[in-house]
């Protein structure tokens, strides 16, 4: 029996899920209990998710067990998207801008669950998010750049096009003195810092030329994105000569 099976059995026989989730959250700590969260998303209902999503950053600060409840609420919305209940997208898009990074990760995972069920619908929606604010763009990057979603070359080409558009918008971001605005841009930059490598590995033929055009861009954030992706093992395994050649070009 797997760990997730154990959690299913536990929750089936438990009248108070909150107590179990708080105890087994893994927080405070470096990693929340993703296996338990997945089971809660599968077994829970909207009333439960809605209650968990009422936990504000003040009531459920980062790295607290209560934050795990909020994470589960956001992740649970992905199950409803997978069933075609897209009315939850408005709320999920707002959650993509939550100050808690784990909530933003839950949004990406919820989008991926939708992509498992309807990748074309996810792509269409992410076209819209990719033209939004930096947090929304970051959610689009993280939601789409998942290897299991990119097996179809037509899908990976479209994802690469979205990444290209978002990278262009990153280069156009003005310097922000406001800490909240700067945090949003930083989150987007970090998402792009691995997302390109995932999409290129899925479709090197289409991905390499798009990525190469950013190689000598003068924007420091774009240069950071390029360097970070070239550090990723998935690209080194894919084509070490290509990676090393680009790194040499950046040094020259």
Rosetta silent file (secondary structure, phi, psi, omega in degrees, C-alpha in Angstrom):
SEQUENCE: XXXXXXXXXXXXXXXXXXXXXXXXXXXXXXXXXXXXXXXXXXXXXXXXXXXXXXXXXXXXXXXXXXXXXXXXXXXXXXXXXXXXXXXXXXXXXXXXXXXXXXXXXXXXXXXXXXXXXXXXXXXXXXXXXXXXXXXXXXXXXXXXXXXXXXXXXXXXXXXXXXXXXXXXXXXXXXXXXXXXXXXXXXXXXXXXXXXXXXXXXXXXXXXXXXXXXXXXXXXXXXXXXXXXXXXXXXXXXXXXXXXXXXXXXXXX
SCORE:     score description
SCORE:     0.000 S_00000001
   1 L     0.000  133.443 -177.954    0.000    0.000    0.000 S_00000001
   2 L   -79.439  168.660  177.375    1.364    3.426   -0.976 S_00000001
   3 H   -61.546  -38.842  178.878    1.609    6.444    1.270 S_00000001
   4 H   -65.419  -37.596  176.002   -1.315    8.022   -0.600 S_00000001
   5 H   -62.291  -40.205  177.714   -3.392    4.895   -0.018 S_00000001
   6 H   -60.930  -42.202 -179.620   -2.588    5.171    3.673 S_00000001
   7 H   -67.824  -37.747  177.552   -3.766    8.773    3.693 S_00000001
   8 H   -60.374  -45.599  179.927   -6.986    7.878    1.868 S_00000001
   9 H   -63.194  -40.414 -179.707   -7.770    5.239    4.458 S_00000001
  10 H   -63.340  -46.595 -177.086   -6.940    7.640    7.267 S_00000001
  11 H   -71.536  -32.123  177.982   -9.189   10.409    5.957 S_00000001
  12 H   -61.366  -28.950 -175.795  -12.041    8.028    5.167 S_00000001
  13 L  -109.171   17.216 -175.653  -12.200    7.109    8.830 S_00000001
  14 L  -118.568  123.200  179.376  -11.484   10.546   10.281 S_00000001
  15 L   -77.768  -17.883 -176.094  -14.235   13.002   11.280 S_00000001
  16 L  -126.509   91.359 -179.283  -11.796   15.923   11.629 S_00000001
  17 H   -65.354  -34.297 -176.422   -9.546   16.374    8.621 S_00000001
  18 H   -56.026  -44.671 -178.599   -8.117   19.636    9.938 S_00000001
  19 H   -60.009  -43.413  179.719   -6.432   17.907   12.841 S_00000001
  20 H   -65.690  -45.493 -176.678   -4.808   15.340   10.539 S_00000001
  21 H   -65.259  -41.073  178.757   -3.691   17.921    7.996 S_00000001
  22 H   -65.585  -39.335 -178.576   -2.185   20.217   10.586 S_00000001
  23 H   -71.333  -37.715 -173.739   -0.363   17.331   12.237 S_00000001
  24 H  -101.731   12.028 -173.063    0.887   15.764    9.001 S_00000001
  25 L   -63.648  -27.796 -172.547    1.507   18.967    7.032 S_00000001
  26 L    82.669   -0.131 -179.618    5.292   18.745    7.215 S_00000001
  27 L  -110.733  145.311   -0.692    5.347   22.418    8.170 S_00000001
  28 L   -69.470  147.375 -177.783    7.256   24.187    9.439 S_00000001
  29 L   163.885  174.471 -176.401    9.902   22.644    7.230 S_00000001
  30 L   -75.370  -20.144 -174.267   11.371   22.741    3.719 S_00000001
  31 L  -141.396  122.355  173.127    8.683   20.575    2.105 S_00000001
  32 L   -71.597  166.926 -176.545    4.972   20.346    2.689 S_00000001
  33 L   -82.930   87.526 -175.640    3.252   16.965    2.513 S_00000001
  34 H   -67.660  -32.965  178.782    2.424   16.860   -1.195 S_00000001
  35 H   -64.280  -45.434  177.902    1.128   13.299   -1.059 S_00000001
  36 H   -64.930  -41.375  178.959   -1.427   14.191    1.594 S_00000001
  37 H   -59.770  -40.395  179.223   -2.387   17.369   -0.270 S_00000001
  38 H   -63.172  -39.147  178.956   -3.059   15.347   -3.430 S_00000001
  39 H   -67.678  -42.220  178.005   -5.353   13.009   -1.516 S_00000001
  40 H   -60.968  -42.988  179.240   -7.225   15.928    0.054 S_00000001
  41 H   -61.352  -36.239 -179.573   -7.683   17.480   -3.411 S_00000001
  42 H   -75.937  -36.385 -172.620   -9.118   14.203   -4.714 S_00000001
  43 H   -96.987  -20.387 -175.778  -11.375   13.456   -1.755 S_00000001
  44 L   -77.671  172.374  176.251  -12.448   16.914   -0.643 S_00000001
  45 L  -124.056  175.352 -173.210  -15.372   19.021   -1.838 S_00000001
  46 H   -63.740  -35.520  179.235  -15.781   22.673   -2.660 S_00000001
  47 H   -59.124  -40.562  178.251  -17.118   23.562    0.780 S_00000001
  48 H   -66.740  -47.742 -178.261  -13.903   22.252    2.323 S_00000001
  49 H   -62.458  -40.314  179.855  -11.679   23.991   -0.200 S_00000001
  50 H   -62.048  -40.341  178.799  -13.592   27.244    0.211 S_00000001
  51 H   -66.566  -42.702  179.111  -13.093   27.121    3.971 S_00000001
  52 H   -65.190  -33.804 -179.211   -9.393   26.427    3.616 S_00000001
  53 L   -74.837   -7.066  175.996   -9.047   29.283    1.152 S_00000001
  54 L   -79.442   -8.167  179.785  -10.423   31.664    3.755 S_00000001
  55 L   -74.058  108.676 -179.309   -7.103   31.395    5.615 S_00000001
  56 L   -75.626  167.406  175.536   -5.435   34.760    5.049 S_00000001
  57 L   -59.289  -27.283  178.061   -1.662   35.302    5.129 S_00000001
  58 L   -73.038  -40.748 -179.396   -2.119   36.659    8.636 S_00000001
  59 L   -79.874  -25.228 -177.442   -4.002   33.582    9.835 S_00000001
  60 L  -137.309   71.783 -176.607   -1.834   31.138    7.877 S_00000001
  61 L   -68.111  165.168 -179.203    1.615   32.660    7.397 S_00000001
  62 L   -54.835  133.054  176.046    4.341   31.114    5.276 S_00000001
  63 L    74.496   15.366  174.346    5.737   27.842    6.627 S_00000001
  64 L   -97.693  154.795  175.483    2.994   27.388    9.210 S_00000001
  65 H   -57.003  -33.014  179.679    0.827   24.237    9.393 S_00000001
  66 H   -65.514  -30.457  177.130   -2.186   26.454    8.650 S_00000001
  67 H   -60.476  -31.782  179.609   -0.592   27.441    5.347 S_00000001
  68 H   -62.392  -36.106  177.864   -0.899   23.789    4.343 S_00000001
  69 H   -63.064  -43.584  178.640   -4.684   24.043    4.618 S_00000001
  70 H   -63.031  -41.217  176.541   -4.666   26.999    2.239 S_00000001
  71 H   -56.731  -47.307 -179.396   -2.402   25.052   -0.125 S_00000001
  72 H   -62.088  -38.080  178.331   -4.873   22.150   -0.153 S_00000001
  73 H   -62.585  -44.586  179.099   -7.742   24.506   -0.914 S_00000001
  74 H   -66.388  -42.319  179.542   -5.980   25.960   -3.942 S_00000001
  75 H   -63.176  -37.307 -178.842   -4.886   22.544   -5.177 S_00000001
  76 H   -61.172  -29.170  178.749   -8.419   21.215   -4.836 S_00000001
  77 H   -62.467  -26.231  177.917   -9.694   23.712   -7.393 S_00000001
  78 H   -63.404  -31.838  177.424   -7.664   21.838   -9.999 S_00000001
  79 H   -65.785  -36.448  178.115   -9.915   18.817   -9.583 S_00000001
  80 H   -71.864  -37.523  174.621  -12.914   20.963  -10.471 S_00000001
  81 H   -61.110  -41.738 -179.784  -11.131   22.388  -13.506 S_00000001
  82 H   -62.064  -23.888  176.488  -10.360   18.852  -14.642 S_00000001
  83 L   -88.153    2.486  178.504  -14.111   18.191  -14.555 S_00000001
  84 L    90.971    8.649 -177.642  -14.711   21.170  -16.819 S_00000001
  85 L   -89.747   76.249 -171.489  -15.901   23.548  -14.079 S_00000001
  86 H   -77.031   -2.339  176.850  -13.974   26.536  -15.364 S_00000001
  87 H   -62.224  -18.626 -179.256  -15.868   29.059  -13.235 S_00000001
  88 H   -79.733   -5.031 -178.392  -13.139   28.481  -10.642 S_00000001
  89 H   -64.042  -36.242 -179.729  -10.524   30.048  -12.915 S_00000001
  90 H   -59.763  -45.120  179.836  -11.276   33.563  -11.682 S_00000001
  91 H   -68.358  -39.530 -179.300  -10.477   32.577   -8.126 S_00000001
  92 H   -64.742  -36.594  179.364   -7.424   30.575   -9.144 S_00000001
  93 H   -65.728  -36.316  174.719   -6.066   33.547  -11.077 S_00000001
  94 H   -66.985  -39.748  179.237   -6.349   35.680   -7.949 S_00000001
  95 H   -65.894  -25.145  176.868   -4.622   32.978   -5.916 S_00000001
  96 L   -62.655  -16.087 -178.685   -1.746   33.074   -8.405 S_00000001
  97 L  -105.370   12.013 -179.749   -0.962   36.486   -6.902 S_00000001
  98 L   -65.078  143.017  179.524   -0.953   35.322   -3.280 S_00000001
  99 L   -68.243  -15.284 -178.965    2.116   36.471   -1.310 S_00000001
 100 L   -88.417  123.367 -174.663    2.718   32.885   -0.118 S_00000001
 101 H   -65.074  -30.756  179.637    4.927   30.955   -2.529 S_00000001
 102 H   -68.044  -35.406  175.584    3.373   27.619   -1.615 S_00000001
 103 H   -63.922  -40.911  178.071   -0.049   28.874   -2.614 S_00000001
 104 H   -64.108  -34.747  175.067    1.378   29.984   -5.940 S_00000001
 105 H   -66.692  -38.716  178.449    2.832   26.495   -6.374 S_00000001
 106 H   -62.135  -37.145  176.874   -0.572   24.993   -5.606 S_00000001
 107 H   -61.417  -46.652  179.428   -2.045   27.117   -8.387 S_00000001
 108 H   -60.439  -42.504  179.712    0.523   25.771  -10.861 S_00000001
 109 H   -66.867  -35.751  176.410   -0.195   22.205   -9.765 S_00000001
 110 H   -65.136  -41.447  177.339   -3.943   22.812  -10.101 S_00000001
 111 H   -63.130  -39.296  178.296   -3.411   24.099  -13.643 S_00000001
 112 H   -64.694  -35.916  176.113   -1.366   21.014  -14.470 S_00000001
 113 H   -62.210  -39.466  175.573   -4.205   18.819  -13.235 S_00000001
 114 H   -64.363  -42.276  179.162   -6.463   20.644  -15.688 S_00000001
 115 H   -61.414  -33.637  176.067   -3.877   20.142  -18.399 S_00000001
 116 H   -59.761  -34.510 -176.368   -3.926   16.395  -17.769 S_00000001
 117 H   -90.911  -34.347 -174.724   -7.634   16.440  -18.604 S_00000001
 118 L  -154.493   83.032 -174.652   -7.781   19.147  -21.298 S_00000001
 119 H   -66.427  -33.537 -179.255   -4.456   20.509  -22.466 S_00000001
 120 H   -68.013  -38.211  176.638   -5.968   22.655  -25.213 S_00000001
 121 H   -64.541  -41.003  177.585   -8.238   24.439  -22.747 S_00000001
 122 H   -62.097  -45.792  179.741   -5.249   25.053  -20.482 S_00000001
 123 H   -59.910  -42.884  179.910   -3.207   26.455  -23.369 S_00000001
 124 H   -61.863  -43.647 -179.630   -6.014   28.796  -24.384 S_00000001
 125 H   -67.548  -40.264 -179.130   -6.362   30.110  -20.837 S_00000001
 126 H   -69.094  -23.656  170.667   -2.615   30.499  -20.379 S_00000001
 127 H   -57.285  -40.783  178.821   -2.503   32.625  -23.530 S_00000001
 128 H   -70.313  -48.499 -178.922   -4.576   35.098  -21.536 S_00000001
 129 H   -61.431  -31.970 -178.036   -2.582   34.777  -18.316 S_00000001
 130 L   -66.999  -12.506  177.417    0.657   35.254  -20.255 S_00000001
 131 L  -105.675   11.083 -179.023   -0.499   38.778  -21.032 S_00000001
 132 L   -93.382 -153.087 -179.779   -1.332   39.559  -17.407 S_00000001
 133 L   -79.339  170.618 -175.171    0.761   40.757  -14.494 S_00000001
 134 H   -57.269  -36.642  177.888    4.066   39.090  -13.520 S_00000001
 135 H   -66.587  -40.939  177.173    2.458   36.745  -10.991 S_00000001
 136 H   -64.998  -40.485  177.489   -0.118   35.601  -13.547 S_00000001
 137 H   -63.648  -40.309  178.254    2.644   35.128  -16.094 S_00000001
 138 H   -61.782  -40.180  177.904    4.657   33.140  -13.585 S_00000001
 139 H   -62.905  -38.705  177.935    1.662   30.862  -13.019 S_00000001
 140 H   -62.806  -44.319  179.083    1.404   30.304  -16.769 S_00000001
 141 H   -61.425  -51.656 -176.128    5.082   29.347  -16.954 S_00000001
 142 H   -67.697  -34.362  179.576    4.928   27.013  -13.958 S_00000001
 143 H   -69.838  -35.694 -175.826    1.617   25.486  -15.004 S_00000001
 144 H   -88.802  -31.744 -173.380    2.725   24.713  -18.544 S_00000001
 145 L   -85.871   67.760  178.142    6.370   23.753  -18.048 S_00000001
 146 L  -127.841  119.499 -173.103    5.713   20.253  -16.765 S_00000001
 147 H   -50.748  -37.780 -175.468    7.271   17.401  -18.791 S_00000001
 148 H   -67.406  -17.172 -179.933    4.213   15.189  -18.674 S_00000001
 149 H   -90.349   -8.992 -166.232    2.162   17.864  -20.467 S_00000001
 150 L  -110.424   21.199 -178.393    4.627   18.427  -23.327 S_00000001
 151 L   -69.578  -29.382  179.659    4.706   15.114  -25.169 S_00000001
 152 L   -84.186  123.074 -178.992    2.790   16.428  -28.178 S_00000001
 153 H   -57.085  -33.704  178.572    5.054   18.572  -30.407 S_00000001
 154 H   -65.810  -37.285  177.603    2.161   20.902  -31.203 S_00000001
 155 H   -67.371  -47.828 -178.180    1.641   21.501  -27.491 S_00000001
 156 H   -63.671  -35.415  177.312    5.336   22.116  -26.790 S_00000001
 157 H   -63.749  -40.435 -179.816    5.571   24.560  -29.709 S_00000001
 158 H   -68.638  -38.076  176.886    2.692   26.549  -28.311 S_00000001
 159 H   -64.084  -42.417  177.864    4.229   26.541  -24.855 S_00000001
 160 H   -60.833  -37.954  177.309    7.521   27.769  -26.307 S_00000001
 161 H   -64.069  -39.514  177.836    5.669   30.598  -28.021 S_00000001
 162 H   -65.953  -42.831  177.394    4.103   31.591  -24.705 S_00000001
 163 H   -60.790  -40.406  179.891    7.510   31.504  -23.001 S_00000001
 164 H   -62.085  -43.984  179.700    8.946   33.680  -25.754 S_00000001
 165 H   -64.407  -43.664 -178.184    6.184   36.256  -25.277 S_00000001
 166 H   -67.635  -37.765  177.560    6.571   36.285  -21.499 S_00000001
 167 H   -62.353  -38.724  175.698   10.353   36.642  -21.748 S_00000001
 168 H   -61.641  -38.191  179.231    9.824   39.673  -23.938 S_00000001
 169 H   -71.868  -31.807  175.985    7.576   41.202  -21.310 S_00000001
 170 H   -62.539  -41.695  179.405   10.186   40.500  -18.616 S_00000001
 171 H   -64.286  -26.557 -177.749   12.703   42.482  -20.622 S_00000001
 172 L   -89.354   -2.657 -178.627   10.223   45.351  -20.796 S_00000001
 173 L   -68.356  129.103  175.813    9.626   45.478  -17.020 S_00000001
 174 L   -73.588  161.176  172.907   10.739   48.789  -15.528 S_00000001
 175 L   -64.184  130.045 -176.599   12.849   48.875  -12.392 S_00000001
 176 L  -109.345  128.089  174.625   10.431   48.720   -9.480 S_00000001
 177 L   -87.873  -23.444  179.516   11.063   50.431   -6.167 S_00000001
 178 L   -70.866  124.419 -176.795    7.896   49.008   -4.660 S_00000001
 179 H   -59.034  -38.931 -179.035    8.841   45.763   -2.814 S_00000001
 180 H   -65.358  -42.842  178.482    5.618   43.968   -3.773 S_00000001
 181 H   -66.040  -39.796  178.270    6.068   44.749   -7.461 S_00000001
 182 H   -64.144  -37.734  179.242    9.708   43.711   -7.305 S_00000001
 183 H   -64.351  -37.130  179.007    8.746   40.417   -5.644 S_00000001
 184 H   -65.531  -43.755  178.675    6.338   39.658   -8.484 S_00000001
 185 H   -65.136  -39.236  178.703    9.005   40.261  -11.125 S_00000001
 186 H   -63.194  -40.897  178.041   11.465   38.151   -9.158 S_00000001
 187 H   -63.124  -41.298  177.676    8.969   35.276   -9.006 S_00000001
 188 H   -63.705  -44.995 -179.248    8.444   35.487  -12.765 S_00000001
 189 H   -58.439  -43.481 -179.283   12.180   35.560  -13.398 S_00000001
 190 H   -66.786  -36.370  176.599   12.708   32.437  -11.306 S_00000001
 191 H   -63.230  -46.016  177.374    9.905   30.630  -13.138 S_00000001
 192 H   -65.759  -24.299 -177.870   11.443   31.446  -16.496 S_00000001
 193 H   -66.972  -13.696  172.642   14.799   30.403  -15.053 S_00000001
 194 H  -125.796  -23.657 -173.868   13.794   26.752  -15.330 S_00000001
 195 H   -60.082  -41.845  178.996   10.736   26.780  -17.595 S_00000001
 196 H   -57.699  -41.757 -176.997   12.659   27.242  -20.821 S_00000001
 197 H   -63.367  -37.001  178.855   14.798   24.179  -20.113 S_00000001
 198 H   -64.657  -46.428 -177.066   11.721   21.995  -19.649 S_00000001
 199 H   -70.962  -37.565  178.101   10.149   23.146  -22.912 S_00000001
 200 H   -65.468  -42.860  179.156   13.382   22.946  -24.904 S_00000001
 201 H   -61.199  -31.796  179.094   14.050   19.419  -23.674 S_00000001
 202 H   -75.076  -28.769 -177.452   10.564   18.458  -24.848 S_00000001
 203 L  -150.326   76.712 -176.604   11.078   19.957  -28.316 S_00000001
 204 H   -59.498  -37.662 -176.063   14.707   20.870  -29.077 S_00000001
 205 H   -60.435  -43.913  179.230   14.091   21.588  -32.744 S_00000001
 206 H   -83.190  -32.516 -172.133   11.585   24.318  -32.001 S_00000001
 207 H   -77.320  -40.007 -175.333   13.019   25.413  -28.674 S_00000001
 208 H   -58.230  -49.867 -178.311   16.680   26.015  -29.448 S_00000001
 209 H   -62.284  -39.604  179.035   16.204   28.800  -32.047 S_00000001
 210 H   -63.591  -42.149 -178.722   13.683   30.657  -29.876 S_00000001
 211 H   -68.438  -41.013 -175.739   15.948   30.468  -26.853 S_00000001
 212 H   -61.323  -28.094 -176.996   19.094   31.461  -28.741 S_00000001
 213 L   -68.985  -16.872  178.622   17.625   34.790  -29.773 S_00000001
 214 L   -91.848   -0.426 -170.415   17.680   35.884  -26.112 S_00000001
 215 L   -60.022  -40.778 -175.881   21.349   34.980  -25.716 S_00000001
 216 L  -112.312   24.017  178.444   22.764   38.474  -26.165 S_00000001
 217 L   -66.624  139.166 -174.851   19.813   40.498  -24.950 S_00000001
 218 L   -75.259  -16.626 -177.467   21.025   43.474  -22.881 S_00000001
 219 L   -68.135  131.188 -175.413   18.435   43.131  -20.101 S_00000001
 220 H   -68.267  -32.143  178.044   20.046   41.726  -16.959 S_00000001
 221 H   -68.170  -40.946  178.063   16.957   39.727  -15.977 S_00000001
 222 H   -65.227  -41.511  178.139   16.832   38.049  -19.374 S_00000001
 223 H   -60.686  -39.615  178.051   20.555   37.288  -19.190 S_00000001
 224 H   -63.384  -43.225  179.021   19.987   35.676  -15.784 S_00000001
 225 H   -59.374  -45.101  179.744   17.153   33.546  -17.212 S_00000001
 226 H   -61.002  -49.164 -177.917   19.380   32.329  -20.042 S_00000001
 227 H   -61.848  -42.546 -178.049   22.249   31.436  -17.711 S_00000001
 228 H   -62.928  -41.825  179.504   19.999   29.639  -15.234 S_00000001
 229 H   -66.236  -35.707 -179.923   18.456   27.443  -17.907 S_00000001
 230 H   -70.258  -13.215  175.441   21.866   26.544  -19.297 S_00000001
 231 L   -83.357  -13.203 -171.543   22.794   25.199  -15.844 S_00000001
 232 L   -74.410  133.907 -177.666   19.962   22.673  -15.889 S_00000001
 233 H   -60.846  -30.355 -178.175   20.994   19.033  -16.176 S_00000001
 234 H   -63.470  -33.120  177.011   18.148   18.264  -18.549 S_00000001
 235 H   -78.557  -36.734  176.988   19.748   20.503  -21.175 S_00000001
 236 H   -63.024  -39.143  176.635   23.235   19.201  -20.488 S_00000001
 237 H   -68.409  -36.484 -176.863   21.978   15.662  -21.004 S_00000001
 238 H   -67.637  -48.447 -175.265   20.090   16.680  -24.133 S_00000001
 239 L  -159.546   82.647 -177.093   22.954   18.427  -25.958 S_00000001
 240 H   -61.250  -35.031 -179.430   26.113   19.252  -23.979 S_00000001
 241 H   -64.853  -41.908  178.726   27.893   20.715  -27.009 S_00000001
 242 H   -63.430  -46.771 -179.905   25.045   23.158  -27.639 S_00000001
 243 H   -60.483  -49.460 -177.783   24.918   24.217  -23.985 S_00000001
 244 H   -64.611  -34.587  176.907   28.670   24.707  -23.719 S_00000001
 245 H   -64.112  -41.442  178.442   28.706   26.646  -26.969 S_00000001
 246 H   -67.903  -39.177  178.914   26.085   29.065  -25.696 S_00000001
 247 H   -63.726  -39.363  177.099   27.894   29.502  -22.404 S_00000001
 248 H   -64.377  -39.215  178.098   31.106   30.339  -24.273 S_00000001
 249 H   -61.923  -40.729 -179.256   29.216   32.876  -26.370 S_00000001
 250 H   -67.995  -29.411 -179.640   27.895   34.549  -23.214 S_00000001
 251 H   -79.280  -24.168 -174.137   31.413   34.793  -21.763 S_00000001
 252 L   -79.265    0.000    0.000   32.941   36.308  -24.884 S_00000001
